[in-house]
Amino acid sequence: MDIVEPLSIEAVDDLRKKVTRFGMAYKFALEEISTKVNILKEEFRLIHDYNPIEHVSTRVKSAESIMNKAHRKGLPLSLGVIKIRDIAGIRITCSFESDIYRISEMIQSQSDVEVIEVKDYIKHPKPNGYRSLHLVLKIPVFMSDRVEKVYVEMQIRTIAMDFWASLEHKIYYKYDKQIPGHLTEQLKEAADTVAELDRKMEHLNHEINILKENDSQDGIESHAFNPRELMLEMIRKNHITE
């Protein structure tokens, strides 16, 4: 039986620093990308009349989850070479399907964000019906002595997609990842129903926007023929009194 030599104080301290730095890098990367998303969300709220971002959540995989995934994929488990790209994750929930691609384009166009991979499970759903847009990104983290580029996985989906995915996840683990065939079929049917709901809501939103645009144009034309009313409206808006 081999005897394991105890680690020296220096080795233990070095390991502690490496583990701490490893965790910090992913934590800070999430903070960086969260700030970017929150800036967009706040801009939409303050300047535009519509905010496509409904909800934002983040997570960092636990050590147990990382080890399990590395074992399943046969990956080396070393702090320096862990090749798991979804240790840090951010999920953005949007109102409509078109919002997903709008947010994705804005994130991808930022100069300090490196896009590694785009997985479009909306145009190409998984066999079980799962739909979402996944972006694998590299986010720069500026440490005291270096710049580390850290993988972050971003998932963007509608409220309906998120509802289905959350329930599917619970069922998946309830049955220890072995869902009975008849339930799998029903989940797929539910996913198709969710996709149809998203399409209908997108159509309704499009129609409402057209109506709003027409109403706005009508309002402008009526003001154009009534300069006195336009002036009074300007005075009221700017709180100008005689």
C-alpha positions in Angstrom: 0.0 0.0 0.0 1.4 3.3 -1.1 1.9 6.0 1.6 0.7 9.4 0.6 3.1 12.1 1.7 1.4 15.1 3.4 1.5 18.3 1.5 3.8 21.0 2.8 2.4 24.3 4.1 3.7 26.0 0.9 1.9 23.5 -1.3 -1.3 23.8 0.6 -1.2 27.6 0.4 -0.5 27.4 -3.3 -3.4 25.1 -3.9 -5.7 27.3 -1.9 -4.7 30.3 -4.0 -5.3 28.4 -7.2 -8.7 27.2 -6.1 -9.7 30.7 -4.9 -8.5 32.3 -8.2 -10.4 29.6 -10.2 -13.7 30.4 -8.4 -13.1 34.2 -8.5 -12.6 34.2 -12.3 -16.0 32.7 -12.9 -17.7 34.8 -10.3 -16.2 38.0 -11.8 -17.0 36.9 -15.4 -20.6 36.5 -14.4 -20.6 40.0 -12.8 -19.1 41.4 -16.0 -21.7 39.9 -18.3 -24.5 40.7 -15.8 -23.5 44.3 -15.8 -23.7 44.4 -19.6 -27.1 42.9 -19.6 -28.4 45.2 -16.8 -27.1 48.3 -18.7 -29.2 47.2 -21.8 -32.2 46.5 -19.5 -31.9 49.9 -17.9 -31.4 51.7 -21.2 -34.6 50.1 -22.6 -36.5 51.0 -19.5 -35.4 54.7 -19.4 -35.1 55.6 -23.1 -37.3 53.2 -25.2 -40.9 52.5 -24.7 -40.4 48.7 -24.5 -38.1 46.5 -22.5 -37.5 43.1 -24.1 -35.7 41.7 -21.0 -38.2 40.2 -18.5 -35.8 38.4 -16.1 -32.1 37.6 -15.6 -30.6 34.9 -13.5 -27.0 33.6 -13.1 -25.3 30.5 -11.6 -21.9 28.9 -11.1 -21.8 25.1 -11.3 -21.0 23.4 -8.0 -17.7 21.5 -7.6 -19.7 18.2 -7.5 -21.5 19.1 -10.8 -18.2 20.0 -12.5 -16.6 16.7 -11.5 -19.6 14.7 -12.6 -19.7 16.4 -16.0 -15.9 16.0 -16.5 -16.2 12.3 -15.6 -19.1 11.8 -18.0 -17.2 13.4 -20.9 -13.9 11.9 -20.0 -12.2 15.3 -19.5 -9.1 15.9 -17.4 -9.9 17.4 -14.0 -7.2 19.9 -13.4 -7.7 23.6 -12.5 -5.5 24.6 -15.3 -7.2 22.6 -18.1 -10.8 22.2 -17.2 -12.5 22.3 -20.6 -16.1 22.7 -19.4 -17.6 25.9 -21.0 -20.8 26.2 -18.9 -19.4 26.5 -15.4 -20.6 30.0 -15.4 -24.1 30.6 -16.8 -26.5 33.5 -17.3 -30.1 33.1 -18.5 -32.1 35.9 -20.0 -35.9 35.5 -20.3 -37.6 37.6 -23.0 -41.2 38.4 -23.9 -41.1 37.4 -27.6 -39.0 35.2 -29.8 -37.8 38.2 -31.9 -36.4 39.7 -28.6 -34.1 36.8 -28.3 -32.2 37.5 -31.5 -32.3 41.2 -30.7 -30.5 40.8 -27.4 -28.2 38.2 -28.9 -27.1 40.6 -31.6 -26.4 43.4 -29.0 -24.3 41.1 -26.8 -22.3 39.7 -29.7 -21.6 43.1 -31.1 -19.8 44.3 -28.0 -16.1 44.6 -28.7 -14.7 42.9 -25.6 -17.0 39.9 -25.9 -15.6 36.9 -27.8 -18.2 34.7 -29.3 -17.0 31.1 -29.3 -20.1 29.2 -30.4 -23.8 29.8 -31.1 -26.3 27.0 -30.6 -29.7 27.8 -32.0 -32.2 25.4 -30.5 -35.1 27.6 -31.6 -34.6 27.1 -35.3 -33.3 23.6 -34.6 -35.0 22.3 -31.4 -33.6 19.3 -29.6 -35.5 15.9 -30.1 -37.4 16.4 -26.8 -38.7 19.8 -27.9 -36.3 22.0 -26.0 -36.0 25.4 -27.5 -33.5 28.2 -26.5 -30.6 30.2 -27.9 -27.2 29.4 -26.4 -24.2 31.5 -26.7 -20.8 30.4 -25.5 -18.8 33.5 -24.8 -15.4 34.5 -23.5 -15.5 37.4 -21.1 -12.3 39.3 -20.1 -11.7 39.5 -16.3 -9.1 42.1 -15.2 -7.2 40.7 -12.2 -4.4 42.5 -10.4 -1.6 40.8 -12.4 -3.3 39.4 -15.5 -6.3 39.4 -17.8 -8.2 36.1 -17.9 -10.7 35.3 -20.6 -13.4 33.2 -19.0 -16.1 31.0 -20.6 -19.7 32.0 -19.9 -22.7 30.3 -21.4 -25.6 32.6 -22.1 -29.1 31.1 -22.6 -31.8 33.4 -24.0 -35.4 32.2 -24.2 -39.0 33.3 -24.0 -41.2 33.1 -20.9 -43.0 30.1 -22.5 -39.7 28.3 -23.4 -38.5 28.8 -19.8 -41.7 27.5 -18.3 -41.5 24.3 -20.4 -37.7 23.8 -19.7 -38.2 24.3 -16.0 -40.9 21.6 -15.8 -39.0 19.2 -18.1 -35.9 19.6 -15.8 -38.0 18.7 -12.7 -39.5 15.6 -14.5 -36.1 14.6 -15.8 -34.6 14.4 -12.3 -37.7 13.0 -10.7 -37.4 10.0 -12.9 -33.6 9.8 -12.4 -33.0 10.9 -16.0 -35.0 7.9 -17.3 -38.3 9.4 -18.4 -41.0 6.8 -19.5 -41.7 6.9 -23.3 -45.3 8.0 -23.0 -44.2 11.0 -20.9 -41.5 11.9 -23.4 -44.1 12.0 -26.1 -46.3 14.3 -24.0 -43.4 16.6 -23.2 -42.7 16.9 -26.9 -46.4 17.7 -27.6 -46.3 20.3 -24.8 -43.1 21.8 -26.4 -44.9 22.1 -29.8 -47.8 23.8 -28.0 -45.4 26.3 -26.4 -43.8 27.0 -29.8 -47.3 27.7 -31.3 -48.1 30.0 -28.3 -44.9 31.9 -29.0 -45.8 32.3 -32.6 -49.3 33.6 -31.8 -48.0 36.0 -29.2 -45.3 37.3 -31.7 -48.1 37.8 -34.3 -50.3 39.7 -31.8 -47.4 41.9 -30.8 -46.6 42.7 -34.4 -50.3 43.6 -35.0 -50.4 45.8 -31.9 -47.2 47.6 -33.0 -48.8 48.4 -36.3 -51.9 49.8 -34.6 -49.8 51.9 -32.3 -47.8 53.3 -35.2 -51.0 54.2 -37.1 -52.5 55.8 -34.0 -49.3 57.8 -33.5 -49.3 59.0 -37.1 -52.9 60.0 -36.8 -52.1 62.0 -33.7 -49.3 63.9 -35.5 -51.5 64.8 -38.4 -54.3 66.1 -36.1 -51.7 68.3 -34.2 -50.4 69.6 -37.5 -53.8 71.1 -38.2 -54.2 72.5 -34.7 -51.1 74.5 -33.8 -52.8 76.0 -30.7 -53.5 72.6 -29.2 -49.9 71.5 -30.0 -48.5 74.6 -28.2 -50.7 74.0 -25.1 -49.5 70.4 -25.0 -45.9 71.6 -25.1 -46.6 74.1 -22.3 -48.2 71.4 -20.1 -45.3 68.9 -20.7 -42.7 71.5 -19.8 -44.6 72.8 -16.8 -44.5 76.4 -18.2 -46.9 78.8 -16.6 -47.9 82.3 -17.6 
